[in-house]
C-alpha cells in the first residue's frame, strides 16, 4: 500500500516567524501601521483638544491599535503562533475591525479639523489636526 501524501492543511503556506515576518507582504505592513498610529496619537495630543469626546475616540483607536499591533508583531517574531490556522483568522479579523475603527476615527478627526479652523491657536491646531486626519 502506498503512503498517503501530505494532507490539504499541510500544503498551506506557513506563517512567518522571526525576521522572515518583515519579508512577507501582509505582515511587513504591521510596523508602518504601528508607526502611523503612534504618529496620529502624537499629533492629536499636541493640539489643544477642542472636542474631547471626538478626539478622545481618535486617540483611543490609534493607541489601542498600536499596542495590539505591537503585541501581534512580537508574537509573530517570537513564533507564538506555532503555524496555527487560528492565527490567520485572528489576524484577518483584527485588521478588518481595525480598518473600520480607523475609518470612523478619520471621519471624526476630519470633523475636529474643520472645527479647529477658527479658534485661539487656529493655524497651528488646524495644521496638526490636518496632519492627524
The first five atom37 places (N, CA, C, CB, O) and aatype in JSON, in Angstrom:
{
  "aatype": [20, 20, 20, 20, 20, 20, 20, 20, 20, 20, 20, 20, 20, 20, 20, 20, 20, 20, 20, 20, 20, 20, 20, 20, 20, 20, 20, 20, 20, 20, 20, 20, 20, 20, 20, 20, 20, 20, 20, 20, 20, 20, 20, 20, 20, 20, 20, 20, 20, 20, 20, 20, 20, 20, 20, 20, 20, 20, 20, 20, 20, 20, 20, 20, 20, 20, 20, 20, 20, 20, 20, 20, 20, 20, 20, 20, 20, 20, 20, 20, 20, 20, 20, 20, 20, 20, 20, 20, 20, 20, 20, 20, 20, 20, 20, 20, 20, 20, 20, 20, 20, 20, 20, 20, 20, 20, 20, 20, 20, 20, 20, 20, 20, 20, 20, 20, 20, 20, 20, 20, 20, 20, 20, 20, 20, 20, 20, 20, 20, 20, 20, 20, 20],
  "atom_mask": [
    [1, 1, 1, 1, 1],
    [1, 1, 1, 1, 1],
    [1, 1, 1, 1, 1],
    [1, 1, 1, 1, 1],
    [1, 1, 1, 1, 1],
    [1, 1, 1, 1, 1],
    [1, 1, 1, 1, 1],
    [1, 1, 1, 1, 1],
    [1, 1, 1, 1, 1],
    [1, 1, 1, 1, 1],
    [1, 1, 1, 1, 1],
    [1, 1, 1, 1, 1],
    [1, 1, 1, 1, 1],
    [1, 1, 1, 1, 1],
    [1, 1, 1, 1, 1],
    [1, 1, 1, 1, 1],
    [1, 1, 1, 1, 1],
    [1, 1, 1, 1, 1],
    [1, 1, 1, 1, 1],
    [1, 1, 1, 1, 1],
    [1, 1, 1, 1, 1],
    [1, 1, 1, 1, 1],
    [1, 1, 1, 1, 1],
    [1, 1, 1, 1, 1],
    [1, 1, 1, 1, 1],
    [1, 1, 1, 1, 1],
    [1, 1, 1, 1, 1],
    [1, 1, 1, 1, 1],
    [1, 1, 1, 1, 1],
    [1, 1, 1, 1, 1],
    [1, 1, 1, 1, 1],
    [1, 1, 1, 1, 1],
    [1, 1, 1, 1, 1],
    [1, 1, 1, 1, 1],
    [1, 1, 1, 1, 1],
    [1, 1, 1, 1, 1],
    [1, 1, 1, 1, 1],
    [1, 1, 1, 1, 1],
    [1, 1, 1, 1, 1],
    [1, 1, 1, 1, 1],
    [1, 1, 1, 1, 1],
    [1, 1, 1, 1, 1],
    [1, 1, 1, 1, 1],
    [1, 1, 1, 1, 1],
    [1, 1, 1, 1, 1],
    [1, 1, 1, 1, 1],
    [1, 1, 1, 1, 1],
    [1, 1, 1, 1, 1],
    [1, 1, 1, 1, 1],
    [1, 1, 1, 1, 1],
    [1, 1, 1, 1, 1],
    [1, 1, 1, 1, 1],
    [1, 1, 1, 1, 1],
    [1, 1, 1, 1, 1],
    [1, 1, 1, 1, 1],
    [1, 1, 1, 1, 1],
    [1, 1, 1, 1, 1],
    [1, 1, 1, 1, 1],
    [1, 1, 1, 1, 1],
    [1, 1, 1, 1, 1],
    [1, 1, 1, 1, 1],
    [1, 1, 1, 1, 1],
    [1, 1, 1, 1, 1],
    [1, 1, 1, 1, 1],
    [1, 1, 1, 1, 1],
    [1, 1, 1, 1, 1],
    [1, 1, 1, 1, 1],
    [1, 1, 1, 1, 1],
    [1, 1, 1, 1, 1],
    [1, 1, 1, 1, 1],
    [1, 1, 1, 1, 1],
    [1, 1, 1, 1, 1],
    [1, 1, 1, 1, 1],
    [1, 1, 1, 1, 1],
    [1, 1, 1, 1, 1],
    [1, 1, 1, 1, 1],
    [1, 1, 1, 1, 1],
    [1, 1, 1, 1, 1],
    [1, 1, 1, 1, 1],
    [1, 1, 1, 1, 1],
    [1, 1, 1, 1, 1],
    [1, 1, 1, 1, 1],
    [1, 1, 1, 1, 1],
    [1, 1, 1, 1, 1],
    [1, 1, 1, 1, 1],
    [1, 1, 1, 1, 1],
    [1, 1, 1, 1, 1],
    [1, 1, 1, 1, 1],
    [1, 1, 1, 1, 1],
    [1, 1, 1, 1, 1],
    [1, 1, 1, 1, 1],
    [1, 1, 1, 1, 1],
    [1, 1, 1, 1, 1],
    [1, 1, 1, 1, 1],
    [1, 1, 1, 1, 1],
    [1, 1, 1, 1, 1],
    [1, 1, 1, 1, 1],
    [1, 1, 1, 1, 1],
    [1, 1, 1, 1, 1],
    [1, 1, 1, 1, 1],
    [1, 1, 1, 1, 1],
    [1, 1, 1, 1, 1],
    [1, 1, 1, 1, 1],
    [1, 1, 1, 1, 1],
    [1, 1, 1, 1, 1],
    [1, 1, 1, 1, 1],
    [1, 1, 1, 1, 1],
    [1, 1, 1, 1, 1],
    [1, 1, 1, 1, 1],
    [1, 1, 1, 1, 1],
    [1, 1, 1, 1, 1],
    [1, 1, 1, 1, 1],
    [1, 1, 1, 1, 1],
    [1, 1, 1, 1, 1],
    [1, 1, 1, 1, 1],
    [1, 1, 1, 1, 1],
    [1, 1, 1, 1, 1],
    [1, 1, 1, 1, 1],
    [1, 1, 1, 1, 1],
    [1, 1, 1, 1, 1],
    [1, 1, 1, 1, 1],
    [1, 1, 1, 1, 1],
    [1, 1, 1, 1, 1],
    [1, 1, 1, 1, 1],
    [1, 1, 1, 1, 1],
    [1, 1, 1, 1, 1],
    [1, 1, 1, 1, 1],
    [1, 1, 1, 1, 1],
    [1, 1, 1, 1, 1],
    [1, 1, 1, 1, 1],
    [1, 1, 1, 1, 1],
    [1, 1, 1, 1, 1],
    [1, 1, 1, 1, 1]
  ],
  "atom_positions": [
    [[0.85, -1.16, 0.0], [0.0, 0.0, 0.0], [0.9, 1.24, 0.0], [-0.97, -0.01, 1.22], [1.87, 1.31, 0.77]],
    [[0.59, 2.18, -0.85], [1.39, 3.4, -0.97], [1.1, 4.33, 0.2], [1.12, 4.1, -2.31], [-0.01, 4.36, 0.74]],
    [[2.11, 5.08, 0.56], [1.9, 6.03, 1.66], [1.06, 7.19, 1.16], [3.26, 6.54, 2.24], [1.14, 7.61, 0.01]],
    [[0.26, 7.7, 2.06], [-0.62, 8.81, 1.74], [0.19, 10.09, 1.79], [-1.84, 8.88, 2.71], [0.98, 10.28, 2.72]],
    [[0.01, 10.98, 0.81], [0.75, 12.25, 0.75], [0.3, 13.19, 1.84], [0.57, 12.91, -0.62], [-0.56, 12.86, 2.66]],
    [[0.89, 14.34, 1.85], [0.54, 15.33, 2.89], [-0.92, 15.75, 2.75], [1.46, 16.56, 2.81], [-1.47, 15.79, 1.66]],
    [[-1.51, 16.07, 3.87], [-2.91, 16.48, 3.86], [-3.04, 17.87, 3.26], [-3.5, 16.45, 5.29], [-2.05, 18.58, 3.08]],
    [[-4.25, 18.25, 2.96], [-4.5, 19.56, 2.35], [-4.12, 20.69, 3.3], [-5.98, 19.69, 1.95], [-3.7, 21.76, 2.85]],
    [[-4.27, 20.46, 4.6], [-3.95, 21.51, 5.56], [-2.46, 21.79, 5.61], [-4.45, 21.12, 6.96], [-2.05, 22.92, 5.87]],
    [[-1.64, 20.78, 5.36], [-0.2, 21.0, 5.45], [0.37, 21.65, 4.19], [0.5, 19.68, 5.7], [1.53, 22.07, 4.19]],
    [[-0.42, 21.75, 3.12], [0.06, 22.41, 1.91], [-0.14, 23.91, 1.97], [-0.64, 21.86, 0.7], [0.31, 24.63, 1.08]],
    [[-0.79, 24.4, 3.01], [-0.97, 25.84, 3.2], [0.39, 26.46, 3.51], [-2.0, 26.14, 4.33], [1.21, 25.84, 4.18]],
    [[0.62, 27.68, 3.04], [1.89, 28.32, 3.38], [2.0, 28.56, 4.88], [2.05, 29.64, 2.63], [1.02, 28.89, 5.55]],
    [[3.19, 28.4, 5.37], [3.43, 28.56, 6.81], [3.44, 30.03, 7.18], [4.77, 27.9, 7.22], [3.84, 30.89, 6.4]],
    [[2.99, 30.3, 8.38], [3.06, 31.67, 8.9], [4.53, 31.98, 9.2], [2.17, 31.84, 10.18], [5.26, 31.12, 9.69]],
    [[4.96, 33.2, 8.9], [6.36, 33.53, 9.14], [6.66, 33.68, 10.63], [6.73, 34.81, 8.41], [5.79, 34.02, 11.43]],
    [[7.9, 33.43, 10.97], [8.39, 33.63, 12.33], [9.74, 34.31, 12.25], [8.5, 32.28, 13.1], [10.46, 34.18, 11.26]],
    [[10.07, 35.04, 13.3], [11.35, 35.71, 13.35], [11.47, 36.82, 12.32], [12.45, 34.71, 13.14], [10.46, 37.44, 11.97]],
    [[12.67, 37.09, 11.83], [12.87, 38.19, 10.88], [12.16, 37.98, 9.54], [14.35, 38.36, 10.63], [11.99, 38.93, 8.78]],
    [[11.75, 36.76, 9.25], [11.02, 36.49, 7.99], [9.69, 37.22, 7.95], [10.79, 34.98, 7.82], [9.09, 37.35, 6.88]],
    [[9.21, 37.68, 9.1], [7.95, 38.43, 9.15], [8.04, 39.67, 8.28], [7.61, 38.82, 10.6], [7.06, 40.04, 7.63]],
    [[9.2, 40.32, 8.26], [9.36, 41.57, 7.53], [9.53, 41.35, 6.03], [10.54, 42.32, 8.07], [9.59, 42.32, 5.27]],
    [[9.6, 40.09, 5.59], [9.77, 39.78, 4.17], [8.47, 39.37, 3.5], [10.79, 38.69, 3.99], [8.43, 39.2, 2.28]],
    [[7.41, 39.21, 4.26], [6.12, 38.82, 3.68], [5.19, 40.03, 3.65], [5.47, 37.66, 4.49], [5.18, 40.84, 4.58]],
    [[4.43, 40.13, 2.59], [3.64, 41.33, 2.35], [2.63, 41.65, 3.44], [2.93, 41.2, 1.04], [2.67, 42.76, 3.96]],
    [[1.73, 40.78, 3.83], [0.74, 41.26, 4.81], [1.35, 41.59, 6.16], [-0.33, 40.22, 5.0], [0.87, 42.49, 6.85]],
    [[2.39, 40.88, 6.54], [2.96, 41.08, 7.87], [3.98, 42.21, 7.9], [3.6, 39.8, 8.37], [4.26, 42.77, 8.96]],
    [[4.53, 42.56, 6.76], [5.51, 43.65, 6.69], [4.85, 45.0, 6.94], [6.2, 43.65, 5.33], [5.53, 45.97, 7.28]],
    [[3.53, 45.07, 6.79], [2.83, 46.34, 7.0], [2.49, 46.59, 8.46], [1.56, 46.36, 6.18], [1.96, 47.66, 8.78]],
    [[2.76, 45.66, 9.35], [2.45, 45.86, 10.76], [3.31, 46.98, 11.35], [2.66, 44.56, 11.55], [2.8, 47.81, 12.11]],
    [[4.59, 47.01, 11.02], [5.47, 48.05, 11.56], [5.06, 49.45, 11.1], [6.91, 47.77, 11.16], [4.99, 50.35, 11.93]],
    [[4.78, 49.68, 9.8], [4.29, 51.01, 9.4], [2.95, 51.35, 10.05], [4.14, 51.08, 7.89], [2.68, 52.52, 10.34]],
    [[2.11, 50.34, 10.28], [0.84, 50.58, 10.96], [1.07, 51.08, 12.38], [-0.01, 49.3, 10.98], [0.39, 51.99, 12.84]],
    [[2.02, 50.49, 13.07], [2.35, 50.92, 14.43], [2.89, 52.35, 14.42], [3.38, 49.96, 15.08], [2.5, 53.17, 15.24]],
    [[3.78, 52.63, 13.49], [4.38, 53.97, 13.41], [3.34, 55.04, 13.06], [5.5, 53.99, 12.38], [3.34, 56.12, 13.65]],
    [[2.47, 54.75, 12.1], [1.44, 55.74, 11.72], [0.42, 55.95, 12.83], [0.72, 55.28, 10.45], [0.0, 57.08, 13.07]],
    [[0.03, 54.89, 13.51], [-0.89, 55.03, 14.63], [-0.3, 55.84, 15.76], [-1.3, 53.69, 15.13], [-0.99, 56.65, 16.38]],
    [[0.98, 55.62, 16.04], [1.66, 56.39, 17.07], [1.75, 57.85, 16.66], [3.06, 55.82, 17.34], [1.58, 58.75, 17.5]],
    [[2.02, 58.1, 15.4], [2.12, 59.47, 14.89], [0.78, 60.19, 15.0], [2.61, 59.45, 13.44], [0.75, 61.37, 15.36]],
    [[-0.32, 59.52, 14.7], [-1.65, 60.12, 14.84], [-1.89, 60.48, 16.3], [-2.76, 59.16, 14.33], [-2.37, 61.58, 16.6]],
    [[-1.56, 59.58, 17.2], [-1.77, 59.85, 18.63], [-0.96, 61.06, 19.07], [-1.38, 58.62, 19.47], [-1.46, 61.9, 19.81]],
    [[0.28, 61.15, 18.62], [1.14, 62.29, 19.0], [0.58, 63.59, 18.44], [2.57, 62.07, 18.49], [0.56, 64.6, 19.14]],
    [[0.14, 63.57, 17.18], [-0.38, 64.8, 16.57], [-1.66, 65.29, 17.26], [-0.66, 64.56, 15.09], [-1.82, 66.48, 17.5]],
    [[-2.55, 64.36, 17.58], [-3.78, 64.77, 18.27], [-3.46, 65.26, 19.68], [-4.79, 63.6, 18.33], [-4.06, 66.23, 20.14]],
    [[-2.54, 64.61, 20.36], [-2.17, 65.03, 21.71], [-1.48, 66.39, 21.71], [-1.26, 63.98, 22.35], [-1.51, 67.09, 22.71]],
    [[-0.85, 66.77, 20.6], [-0.15, 68.04, 20.52], [-1.09, 69.22, 20.32], [0.85, 68.01, 19.4], [-0.7, 70.36, 20.54]],
    [[-2.33, 68.97, 19.91], [-3.29, 70.06, 19.7], [-3.96, 70.39, 21.02], [-4.33, 69.69, 18.63], [-3.91, 69.63, 21.98]],
    [[-4.61, 71.55, 21.03], [-5.49, 71.81, 22.16], [-6.8, 71.13, 21.82], [-5.67, 73.38, 22.45], [-7.52, 71.57, 20.92]],
    [[-7.11, 70.09, 22.52], [-8.26, 69.24, 22.2], [-9.53, 70.03, 22.42], [-8.26, 67.94, 23.06], [-9.95, 70.28, 23.55]],
    [[-10.15, 70.41, 21.3], [-11.37, 71.23, 21.39], [-12.62, 70.37, 21.55], [-11.5, 72.12, 20.16], [-13.6, 70.8, 22.16]],
    [[-12.58, 69.18, 21.01], [-13.71, 68.25, 21.12], [-13.22, 66.98, 21.83], [-14.32, 67.91, 19.71], [-12.81, 66.03, 21.17]],
    [[-13.27, 66.97, 23.17], [-12.65, 65.86, 23.91], [-13.23, 64.49, 23.58], [-12.78, 66.11, 25.37], [-12.49, 63.51, 23.51]],
    [[-14.53, 64.4, 23.39], [-15.12, 63.1, 23.12], [-14.7, 62.58, 21.75], [-16.64, 63.18, 23.2], [-14.37, 61.41, 21.59]],
    [[-14.72, 63.47, 20.76], [-14.36, 63.08, 19.4], [-12.89, 62.73, 19.3], [-14.7, 64.21, 18.41], [-12.53, 61.66, 18.82]],
    [[-12.04, 63.63, 19.76], [-10.61, 63.38, 19.65], [-10.13, 62.34, 20.66], [-9.85, 64.67, 19.84], [-9.08, 61.72, 20.46]],
    [[-10.87, 62.15, 21.73], [-10.56, 61.07, 22.66], [-10.74, 59.72, 21.99], [-11.44, 61.16, 23.89], [-9.96, 58.8, 22.22]],
    [[-11.79, 59.59, 21.16], [-12.01, 58.34, 20.42], [-10.88, 58.11, 19.43], [-13.37, 58.38, 19.69], [-10.41, 56.98, 19.27]],
    [[-10.44, 59.17, 18.76], [-9.34, 59.05, 17.8], [-8.07, 58.58, 18.52], [-9.09, 60.41, 17.08], [-7.37, 57.7, 18.03]],
    [[-7.79, 59.17, 19.66], [-6.6, 58.78, 20.42], [-6.74, 57.35, 20.95], [-6.36, 59.75, 21.58], [-5.76, 56.6, 20.96]],
    [[-7.93, 56.97, 21.4], [-8.16, 55.62, 21.89], [-7.92, 54.59, 20.78], [-9.58, 55.48, 22.45], [-7.23, 53.59, 20.99]],
    [[-8.5, 54.84, 19.61], [-8.36, 53.91, 18.49], [-6.9, 53.79, 18.08], [-9.2, 54.35, 17.29], [-6.39, 52.68, 17.9]],
    [[-6.22, 54.92, 17.94], [-4.83, 54.85, 17.48], [-3.92, 54.19, 18.51], [-4.32, 56.24, 17.16], [-3.07, 53.37, 18.15]],
    [[-4.08, 54.52, 19.77], [-3.21, 53.94, 20.79], [-3.5, 52.46, 21.02], [-3.37, 54.7, 22.1], [-2.57, 51.66, 21.14]],
    [[-4.77, 52.09, 21.09], [-5.14, 50.69, 21.28], [-4.68, 49.85, 20.1], [-6.65, 50.55, 21.48], [-4.15, 48.75, 20.28]],
    [[-4.88, 50.36, 18.89], [-4.45, 49.62, 17.71], [-2.94, 49.46, 17.67], [-4.93, 50.31, 16.44], [-2.43, 48.42, 17.26]],
    [[-2.22, 50.49, 18.08], [-0.75, 50.4, 18.13], [-0.3, 49.33, 19.1], [-0.14, 51.74, 18.52], [0.59, 48.54, 18.79]],
    [[-0.9, 49.31, 20.26], [-0.49, 48.34, 21.28], [-0.82, 46.92, 20.84], [-1.18, 48.65, 22.62], [0.01, 46.02, 20.99]],
    [[-2.02, 46.7, 20.31], [-2.39, 45.35, 19.87], [-1.55, 44.93, 18.67], [-3.89, 45.29, 19.52], [-1.15, 43.77, 18.58]],
    [[-1.28, 45.86, 17.74], [-0.43, 45.53, 16.6], [0.98, 45.2, 17.05], [-0.4, 46.69, 15.59], [1.62, 44.29, 16.5]],
    [[1.48, 45.91, 18.04], [2.81, 45.62, 18.57], [2.84, 44.23, 19.2], [3.22, 46.68, 19.6], [3.81, 43.49, 19.03]],
    [[1.79, 43.89, 19.93], [1.72, 42.54, 20.53], [1.64, 41.47, 19.45], [0.5, 42.43, 21.46], [2.26, 40.41, 19.59]],
    [[0.88, 41.72, 18.38], [0.81, 40.77, 17.28], [2.17, 40.62, 16.61], [-0.24, 41.21, 16.24], [2.61, 39.5, 16.31]],
    [[2.85, 41.74, 16.38], [4.17, 41.69, 15.75], [5.15, 40.9, 16.62], [4.7, 43.11, 15.51], [5.9, 40.07, 16.11]],
    [[5.13, 41.15, 17.91], [6.02, 40.41, 18.81], [5.68, 38.92, 18.82], [5.94, 40.97, 20.23], [6.58, 38.08, 18.87]],
    [[4.4, 38.6, 18.77], [4.01, 37.18, 18.76], [4.46, 36.5, 17.47], [2.5, 37.03, 18.93], [4.83, 35.33, 17.49]],
    [[4.42, 37.22, 16.34], [4.93, 36.65, 15.1], [6.45, 36.53, 15.12], [4.49, 37.51, 13.9], [7.0, 35.54, 14.66]],
    [[7.12, 37.54, 15.66], [8.58, 37.48, 15.72], [9.06, 36.34, 16.62], [9.13, 38.8, 16.23], [10.06, 35.69, 16.32]],
    [[8.35, 36.11, 17.71], [8.76, 35.07, 18.66], [8.18, 33.7, 18.32], [8.35, 35.46, 20.05], [8.52, 32.71, 18.97]],
    [[7.3, 33.63, 17.33], [6.75, 32.35, 16.88], [5.69, 31.76, 17.78], [7.84, 31.38, 16.74], [5.55, 30.54, 17.84]],
    [[4.94, 32.6, 18.49], [3.9, 32.08, 19.38], [2.77, 31.4, 18.61], [3.34, 33.21, 20.22], [2.03, 30.6, 19.18]],
    [[2.63, 31.71, 17.35], [1.5, 31.18, 16.58], [1.63, 29.69, 16.3], [1.37, 31.93, 15.28], [0.62, 29.02, 16.09]],
    [[2.84, 29.17, 16.28], [3.1, 27.75, 16.03], [2.39, 27.26, 14.77], [2.65, 26.91, 17.23], [1.96, 26.11, 14.69]],
    [[2.28, 28.15, 13.79], [1.71, 27.87, 12.48], [0.26, 27.38, 12.56], [2.55, 26.85, 11.75], [-0.16, 26.55, 11.76]],
    [[-0.49, 27.89, 13.51], [-1.89, 27.51, 13.67], [-2.77, 28.32, 12.72], [-2.34, 27.72, 15.13], [-2.53, 29.51, 12.5]],
    [[-3.77, 27.67, 12.17], [-4.71, 28.35, 11.27], [-5.53, 29.41, 12.02], [-5.65, 27.33, 10.62], [-6.0, 30.37, 11.41]],
    [[-5.7, 29.24, 13.31], [-6.47, 30.2, 14.1], [-5.81, 31.58, 14.1], [-6.63, 29.71, 15.54], [-6.5, 32.6, 14.19]],
    [[-4.49, 31.62, 13.99], [-3.8, 32.91, 13.96], [-4.11, 33.68, 12.69], [-2.29, 32.71, 14.07], [-4.18, 34.91, 12.71]],
    [[-4.3, 32.96, 11.58], [-4.66, 33.63, 10.32], [-6.04, 34.27, 10.45], [-4.63, 32.62, 9.14], [-6.26, 35.38, 9.98]],
    [[-6.96, 33.57, 11.08], [-8.31, 34.09, 11.28], [-8.26, 35.28, 12.24], [-9.25, 32.99, 11.82], [-8.88, 36.31, 11.99]],
    [[-7.52, 35.14, 13.34], [-7.37, 36.23, 14.3], [-6.78, 37.47, 13.65], [-6.49, 35.78, 15.48], [-7.26, 38.59, 13.87]],
    [[-5.75, 37.28, 12.85], [-5.09, 38.39, 12.17], [-6.05, 39.07, 11.19], [-3.84, 37.9, 11.43], [-6.1, 40.3, 11.13]],
    [[-6.79, 38.3, 10.44], [-7.75, 38.87, 9.49], [-8.86, 39.63, 10.2], [-8.36, 37.77, 8.61], [-9.21, 40.74, 9.79]],
    [[-9.42, 39.05, 11.24], [-10.48, 39.72, 11.99], [-9.98, 40.99, 12.65], [-11.07, 38.78, 13.05], [-10.66, 42.02, 12.63]],
    [[-8.78, 40.93, 13.22], [-8.23, 42.12, 13.88], [-8.02, 43.25, 12.89], [-6.92, 41.78, 14.58], [-8.41, 44.38, 13.15]],
    [[-7.39, 42.96, 11.76], [-7.11, 44.02, 10.8], [-8.38, 44.53, 10.12], [-6.13, 43.52, 9.76], [-8.45, 45.7, 9.76]],
    [[-9.37, 43.68, 9.94], [-10.65, 44.15, 9.41], [-11.36, 45.09, 10.38], [-11.56, 42.96, 9.09], [-11.86, 46.14, 9.98]],
    [[-11.39, 44.7, 11.65], [-12.01, 45.56, 12.66], [-11.23, 46.86, 12.84], [-12.12, 44.82, 14.01], [-11.82, 47.92, 13.01]],
    [[-9.91, 46.77, 12.81], [-9.08, 47.96, 12.95], [-9.29, 48.93, 11.79], [-7.61, 47.57, 13.05], [-9.3, 50.14, 11.99]],
    [[-9.46, 48.39, 10.59], [-9.71, 49.26, 9.43], [-11.01, 50.03, 9.6], [-9.75, 48.43, 8.13], [-11.08, 51.22, 9.29]],
    [[-12.05, 49.36, 10.1], [-13.33, 50.04, 10.33], [-13.19, 51.1, 11.42], [-14.42, 49.02, 10.72], [-13.7, 52.2, 11.28]],
    [[-12.49, 50.76, 12.51], [-12.29, 51.73, 13.59], [-11.47, 52.92, 13.14], [-11.63, 51.06, 14.78], [-11.76, 54.06, 13.52]],
    [[-10.43, 52.68, 12.33], [-9.63, 53.79, 11.82], [-10.43, 54.68, 10.89], [-8.39, 53.27, 11.11], [-10.24, 55.89, 10.87]],
    [[-11.33, 54.1, 10.11], [-12.17, 54.92, 9.22], [-13.11, 55.8, 10.05], [-12.98, 54.03, 8.25], [-13.32, 56.96, 9.71]],
    [[-13.68, 55.24, 11.11], [-14.55, 56.06, 11.96], [-13.74, 57.17, 12.64], [-15.25, 55.18, 13.02], [-14.21, 58.29, 12.77]],
    [[-12.52, 56.85, 13.06], [-11.67, 57.85, 13.69], [-11.26, 58.92, 12.69], [-10.42, 57.19, 14.3], [-11.14, 60.09, 13.05]],
    [[-11.03, 58.54, 11.44], [-10.64, 59.51, 10.42], [-11.76, 60.51, 10.15], [-10.25, 58.8, 9.11], [-11.51, 61.7, 9.98]],
    [[-13.0, 60.01, 10.11], [-14.14, 60.91, 9.9], [-14.28, 61.88, 11.07], [-15.44, 60.1, 9.72], [-14.49, 63.08, 10.87]],
    [[-14.16, 61.37, 12.28], [-14.26, 62.23, 13.46], [-13.1, 63.23, 13.53], [-14.3, 61.38, 14.73], [-13.29, 64.37, 13.94]],
    [[-11.9, 62.79, 13.15], [-10.76, 63.7, 13.17], [-10.91, 64.76, 12.09], [-9.45, 62.92, 12.97], [-10.51, 65.91, 12.3]],
    [[-11.48, 64.41, 10.95], [-11.73, 65.42, 9.92], [-12.73, 66.45, 10.41], [-12.25, 64.75, 8.62], [-12.59, 67.64, 10.11]],
    [[-13.73, 66.02, 11.16], [-14.69, 66.95, 11.76], [-13.99, 67.87, 12.76], [-15.84, 66.17, 12.45], [-14.26, 69.07, 12.8]],
    [[-13.11, 67.32, 13.56], [-12.36, 68.14, 14.52], [-11.45, 69.12, 13.79], [-11.53, 67.25, 15.47], [-11.22, 70.24, 14.27]],
    [[-10.92, 68.71, 12.65], [-10.08, 69.6, 11.85], [-10.88, 70.79, 11.35], [-9.46, 68.85, 10.66], [-10.42, 71.93, 11.41]],
    [[-12.08, 70.53, 10.86], [-12.96, 71.61, 10.38], [-13.3, 72.56, 11.53], [-14.25, 71.03, 9.76], [-13.29, 73.77, 11.35]],
    [[-13.59, 72.01, 12.69], [-13.93, 72.84, 13.85], [-12.74, 73.61, 14.4], [-14.52, 71.99, 14.94], [-12.93, 74.64, 15.05]],
    [[-11.53, 73.15, 14.15], [-10.34, 73.84, 14.68], [-9.84, 74.93, 13.74], [-9.23, 72.83, 14.94], [-8.84, 75.58, 14.02]],
    [[-10.54, 75.12, 12.64], [-10.11, 76.15, 11.68], [-10.2, 77.54, 12.28], [-10.95, 76.07, 10.41], [-9.41, 78.43, 11.95]],
    [[-11.16, 77.73, 13.15], [-11.34, 79.03, 13.8], [-11.21, 78.82, 15.3], [-12.71, 79.67, 13.44], [-11.96, 78.05, 15.89]],
    [[-10.27, 79.49, 15.9], [-10.07, 79.35, 17.33], [-8.91, 80.19, 17.79], [-9.84, 77.89, 17.71], [-8.42, 81.05, 17.06]],
    [[-8.48, 79.94, 19.03], [-7.42, 80.76, 19.61], [-6.07, 80.54, 18.91], [-7.28, 80.45, 21.09], [-5.4, 81.5, 18.55]],
    [[-5.69, 79.3, 18.72], [-4.43, 78.97, 18.04], [-4.76, 78.29, 16.72], [-3.51, 78.06, 18.93], [-4.26, 77.2, 16.43]],
    [[-5.6, 78.93, 15.92], [-6.17, 78.31, 14.73], [-5.14, 77.75, 13.75], [-7.02, 79.31, 14.02], [-5.27, 76.59, 13.38]],
    [[-4.14, 78.5, 13.32], [-3.26, 77.92, 12.29], [-2.51, 76.67, 12.74], [-2.26, 78.97, 11.84], [-2.45, 75.68, 12.01]],
    [[-1.94, 76.7, 13.95], [-1.17, 75.55, 14.42], [-2.07, 74.34, 14.65], [-0.44, 75.9, 15.72], [-1.75, 73.25, 14.19]],
    [[-3.2, 74.53, 15.36], [-4.11, 73.41, 15.62], [-4.7, 72.85, 14.33], [-5.23, 73.84, 16.56], [-4.87, 71.64, 14.19]],
    [[-5.01, 73.75, 13.39], [-5.56, 73.29, 12.12], [-4.54, 72.44, 11.37], [-6.0, 74.49, 11.25], [-4.89, 71.42, 10.78]],
    [[-3.3, 72.85, 11.38], [-2.26, 72.08, 10.67], [-2.01, 70.74, 11.36], [-0.96, 72.9, 10.61], [-1.86, 69.72, 10.68]],
    [[-1.96, 70.72, 12.67], [-1.77, 69.46, 13.39], [-2.95, 68.52, 13.2], [-1.56, 69.73, 14.88], [-2.77, 67.32, 13.0]],
    [[-4.17, 69.07, 13.25], [-5.35, 68.24, 13.04], [-5.42, 67.74, 11.61], [-6.62, 69.01, 13.37], [-5.84, 66.6, 11.37]],
    [[-5.01, 68.56, 10.66], [-4.99, 68.13, 9.26], [-4.0, 66.97, 9.06], [-4.62, 69.3, 8.33], [-4.3, 66.0, 8.37]],
    [[-2.84, 67.09, 9.67], [-1.86, 66.02, 9.56], [-2.36, 64.74, 10.24], [-0.52, 66.45, 10.17], [-2.1, 63.64, 9.75]],
    [[-3.06, 64.87, 11.34], [-3.6, 63.7, 12.03], [-4.73, 63.04, 11.25], [-4.09, 64.1, 13.42], [-4.94, 61.83, 11.33]],
    [[-5.46, 63.85, 10.48], [-6.54, 63.28, 9.66], [-5.98, 62.39, 8.6], [-7.38, 64.38, 9.02], [-6.74, 61.82, 7.81]]
  ]
}
